[in-house]
Amino acid sequence: MATAAHPVERLRARVGDALFLKVAGPDGHAARDRIHLTPGPRWFAPGSPMRRVHADAATFVGGLRALLLQSLHPLAMAGVAGHSGYRGDPWGRLARTSTFLATTTFAPAADAQEIVDRVRAVHERVRGRAPDGRPYRASDPHLLTWVHVAEADSFLAAHQRYGERRLTASEADEYVAQSGRVARALGAVVVPETVAELHDVLEGYRPELTAGAEALDTARFLLREPPLPWLVRPPYRLLAAGAVSLLPVWARDELRLGTWFDRACGGPAGSVAVRAIRWGLGPADSRDRLGEQTS
C-alpha cells in the first residue's frame, strides 16, 4: 500500500506546484518562503479567522466572485480597464494580487506595511475619467471601501459555502473586522466591523452599481474567454459556476449571467472544483501553520 501511494502523491505534488505557480507567478516559491519563514510579529495570529479564510482553497472561488462583483461599480471598473492590463497581462495581475493578499495576511508586520505603502503609491497615480465623463481616483476612500467590501463579502461567502472548516457567527464577525485592518491601511475610511455592517455597506452601494460595457467585457473574459489551455477550461468552468452561483441575484442579472448549468449545478460544481484544488494544494491548516514558530 505504501508504494502504491507514491505515484499518487507525486502527481498531487506536481498538480499543486503547477497550480501554485500559475497563481503566485514564477517567483512564487521564493515569495512564499519570504512571507512565511521570515521571523517577526504578524498582523494576524495563526488560526485567526483571517488566516483560516485566506489559506483555504475556497479563496479561488471567492476571488473570482469578487472580481465580478467589483466590476459593477463604473468608476472602479474604469480604473481597472484603464490601468491594470487585465486582458494583456491577466496572470501578472493575478500574481500581484495573490502576493498582496498573502503578504498582508501571513507576512511579518513590517513586510505587510511595506506592500501596503507600495500599493498606496500606485493608487495615487491611477486616475482618469470613466466613459460617462466622471473623474475617478484609485485612492478615493469611497472606491477603496467598495473594493474592500466586495472582496470581504466574496471571500467570506465562498468560505462559508466551500471552506474546509467554516466559521462560526462570531468568527465571521472577527474575519470582517480583521480584514478591515488592511482596508484602513490602504486608505478606506468607512470600514464595517461585523457581517451585518458588511451587508449594510454593500446595500448602500446598490444605487451606484450597473454593468457597463467594461463590466460585461470583464465577465465575458473571466467566464467565457479565460487565458487557459483548452484542456484546463472544463475544470475552470466548474470553479466559475461556483463563483457565479454565490453572486446575489441582482448582480447576476446586471452582468447577464446565470445559465441553466450555473442555476442547477453551480453549487455542486464549485464544491468539486474546490475539492480538486484542495487535493492539489493540501489542507488549509497546513498552509496556515507555515512559519507559525516565527509569528
N, C-alpha and C positions, 0 to 999 in steps of 0.2 A: 504493500500500500504506500509506503514512504516513497519508493522510487517512482511509482505511477503519478504521484502528486507533483514531482519536479517539473515535468513539461508544462503542466497547467500553471504552476507558479511562475515559470519563466515567461509564459505567454501573458499572464496577468501583469508582470513587471514591464514587459515590452509595451503592452497596450497603455498601461498607466503612464509610462515615461513619455510616449508619443503624445498622449492627451495633455500631460502637464506642460510639455514644451510648446505645444500649439497655443495654449492659453497664456503661459508665462513668458514666452519668447525664447530665443536661442540662448540667452544668458540666465534662464530660469533657475538652473541648479545653483549657480553662484549666488544669485539673489536670495534663494531660499535659505542657503546656509548663513548668509549675512543676516537675514531677518531673524531667523530662529536661534542661531547659535551665538550671536554677539551678546556678551553679558550686559546687564543693566536693567533698571526698572522699566516696566511696560505700562502703557495707558490702561490695559485691561488684563486682569489676572487669568491664569489658566483655569478652565472650567466655567468662566463667566459666560453669560448669555451671548455677548458679542462674539467671543471666540468660538463658542459652540456653533452658532449660526454660520459664521463665515468659514469654518473648517469643513462644513458639511457639503456633500455633493449636490444638495438641493440648490446651492447658490448658482449653479449653471442655469437652472430654470428661472430663478429669481432675477438674475442679471438680464436675461432676455426679456422678461416681463417688464423690468424697469426701463429698458431702452424703448420699448413700445409705448409705455405709459408716458415717459418723459417727452416723447416726440409730439404729444398733443398740446404742448404749450408753444405757440408760434414763435415767441421770442427766444426761448431756449432752443427750439429746433433750428432757428435761423443761425444761431451761434455754432451749433454742431455742423450744419450743412456748409457754412461759410469758412470754417476754420479747422475742423477735425480731420478732414480727409477720410471719412468713414468708408467711402467707396474705393478710393485709391489705395488706402493702407489699412484695411479693417483689422488685420491681425496685429499690426503695430499698435493700433489704438486699444485693442483688447489687452495686449501685454502691458501697456502703460496703466490701464485701468486696474488690472488684476494686481499689478505691483503696488499701486497706491493702496488698494484695499488690504492687501497682505501686510504692507508696512505699517499702516495706521492701526491695524488690529493686533499684530503679533510682534512687531519690532520694538527695540528699545525706544523709550520716550523721545530721546534726542533725535533718532532717525525719523520717527513719526512726525515730529515737529518740522524737521528739515524738508521732508517731502511735501508737507502742507504748505510751507513757505514757498517752495518752488511752484506748486500749483497756483497759489495766490498770485505770484508774479506773472504767470501765464494768463490768468484770468484778467489781469489789469490790461493786457494787450488785446484781448478778444472783445471787440466792439464793432458795431456797424448798424445797418438798417435791415429790418425784416422786409419781405416782399410787399407788405402793405404800407411801408414807409416809416413805421415806428422804429425809433432807435433802441438798441439793446446793449447791455454791458454784461459780460460773464460774471463780473464782480458785484452785480446788483444783488443785495441781500434777499430781495423778493424772489429772484430767479434761483438763487442758491438754496433757498428754503424749498422751492418746488422740486429741484433736482434731489434734494435730500429726502423729502417725504416720499417721493415716488420710489426711491431706492429702498428706504427703510420698510415701507409697506410691502414692496415686492419681495425682498429677502425674507421678511417675516412670514408672508403668506406662503411662499414656497417651502420654507422650513416646516411650518405647521402642517402642510399637506404632504410633503415628501421627506421630511427630515428623519434622520436615524433615531434621534431622541427629541421629541417635541417639547416645547417649553410650556411650563405652567402659566397661568394667567399672570402671576406676579413676576415670573421670569420674562414673559413677553413685555411687560411694562419696563422691566430693567433693561431689556435689549433696546427699546426705543430711547430710553434715557441715555444709555451708553453710546449709541450711535449718534446722538445729538452732540456729544463732545467733539466729534470730528466735524460736524456741520458748523458748529460755532467757531472752531479753529479756522475754517475756511472763510468765515465772514457772514454766515447766516445769523439772523437776529431772532426771528420768531421760530423757535425750535420746540416741538412737542416733547413731553416727558413721559407720556403714557400712551397706550394703544388708543384709548378714547380720544385723547387730544390729537393723535396722529390722524384718526379718521375725520375729526372736525376740521383740521387744517386742510386735508385733501379736499374735503367737500367745499371749503371756502374758495378753492381754485376753479371749481367747475365752470363758472361763467366765463373764465378766460381761456378755456380749453376748446380746441377744434382741430380737426385733421385737415391741414392744408396740403398742398401738393407735395411739399418736402416730407411731411409725416407719412403720407401714403407711399411715397417712394422708399422711405426708410423701412416701413413694414414689408413692402414687396421685396426689398433687398434682403432683409433679415430672414424672412419666412419662405420666399419663393426662389430667390437667387443667391443663396449663401455661397461664399467663396470656398467651396469644399469639393473634393473629388466626388464623382457620381456614386461611387460605392459607399461613401460615408453619408450621403444625403438621406437615405431611408431612416437610419437611426436618429439623425438630426431632426428629421420630421417628427419623430416621437417626442423629442425634447421640446420642439417648437409647439406642438399640440398641447403639451402640458402647460407651457407658458401662456398660451392664448386662453386656455380654459380657466386660468386664475385671474384673468383681467375682469374688471367689472363689466357688466353687460353694456353699459353706456359707452365704455371705452372700445369694446369690440365693435359696436355699431358705428362709432365715429371712424374707426380705422378700416371698416368694411371687412371684418374678419369673422371667422366662425363658420367653417364648412361643416358639413354633416359629420365628418370624421372628428373635428375638434369638439363638436357638441356631444357626440355619442361616445367618443373614445379618448377625449383629451386627458381626463384624469388618469385612467389606467395607462395610457401611452406615456405620460410623464413619469409614472411610477416605474415603468420598465426602463426608461432612459436613465433615471437617477440611479436605479439599482445597478445598471451596467457601468455607469461612471464610478459608482462607489466600489464596485468589484475591481475596476482598474486602479483606482487611487488608494484603496484601502480604507479602513474605518475612520470616521471623522475624529474620534477620540485620540487616535494615534497622531494625527496632524496637529490637534490642539496641544498635545503634550510635548511637541518638538521644542527643545530648548527650555523646558519647564524649569530646569535647575538654574537657569540664568536669569529668570524673571524676578 
